[in-house]
């Protein structure tokens, strides 16, 4: 679900993040020759990402980018936690959110819908799809390749 440059950068930075007990869940590159490079981190142990975690990872990213071809442009680096309505960008994360309300934006219509809001009820790795019980009660099977964006809906403390 990432573009080529984003995927390459995530692939190179992920081992460093993993060594720090973190994982990269979102990365946004600037669109032009300047802008914000945003990296959103999550912890691998289910604990909240702290400001200290972000502060330790930030200089690692800066040093790394200084040595990479194709990243010789001005940017402002932001490293943070994903927030309460965190994106779901990796296929391997989907099962973790079964039973959670999500919003899914699609690249094409699935069962007449380009946007689905509902509860993630199942993930079928063999068929590369997942199932959502939409707010209107319909059950929608979404092929993995049709997902443009997906994020958790925060419902407050239950």
C-alpha positions, -999 to 999 in steps of 0.1 A, spaced: 0 0 0 31 22 -1 47 37 -32 81 25 -44 102 52 -26 82 48 6 85 10 5 122 12 -1 127 36 28 105 15 52 124 -16 42 157 0 51 146 17 83 124 -12 97 154 -33 110 166 -2 130 131 4 143 128 -33 152 161 -32 171 146 -4 192 113 -24 199 94 -3 173 78 -8 140 70 18 112 33 19 106 31 49 83 56 70 63 47 100 42 73 116 19 72 152 8 56 156 -26 81 182 -39 117 191 -32 108 202 4 81 196 30 74 172 58 87 137 60 65 120 85 71 87 102 46 71 126 58 44 150 42 17 170 57 -5 196 62 -42 190 51 -51 225 17 -34 226 29 -6 249 23 30 240 50 48 219 66 75 240 81 108 232 115 94 241 110 65 216 104 91 189 133 113 200 157 83 199 145 72 164 145 107 148 183 112 146 188 77 133 164 86 104 182 119 97 217 102 97 204 75 74 188 99 49 220 120 48 238 90 32 211 79 7 209 89 -29 175 103 -39 169 119 -6 191 150 -11 163 175 -7 152 197 22 126 182 45 113 186 80 113 153 99 84 144 121 85 112 141 54 104 162 30 78 175 1 70 151 -26 86 172 -59 72 183 -72 66 148 -41 48 137 -37 38 101 -35 1 92 -9 -1 64 5 -36 65 -14 -68 57 1 -86 86 -15 -60 110 -51 -67 98 -58 -98 121 -48 -78 152 -77 -54 146 -105 -80 142 -134 -68 163 -124 -32 159 -143 -5 140 -125 7 109 -129 30 79 -117 16 46 -112 37 15 -111 16 -17 -94 21 -51 -126 7 -68 -161 -1 -57 -167 -33 -39 -204 -42 -36 -212 -7 -47 -190 10 -21 -158 30 -23 -158 37 15 -168 13 42 -173 20 78 -179 -9 101 -164 -37 122 -136 -58 110 -148 -94 115 -124 -117 97 -92 -119 78 -86 -146 52 -49 -148 43 -55 -176 18 -79 -155 -2 -60 -122 4 -92 -106 18 -109 -94 49 -145 -90 60 -163 -60 74 -197 -58 89 -208 -24 76 -228 0 97 -259 -8 76 -255 -45 86 -242 -57 53 -212 -81 52 -186 -69 28 -156 -90 17 -127 -67 7 -99 -79 -15 -65 -68 -2 -55 -52 -34 -85 -28 -34 -75 -10 -2 -64 26 -7 -64 36 30 -76 19 62 -77 32 98 -90 24 132 -120 44 145 -114 55 181 -144 50 202 -131 64 235 -124 44 266 -148 15 268 
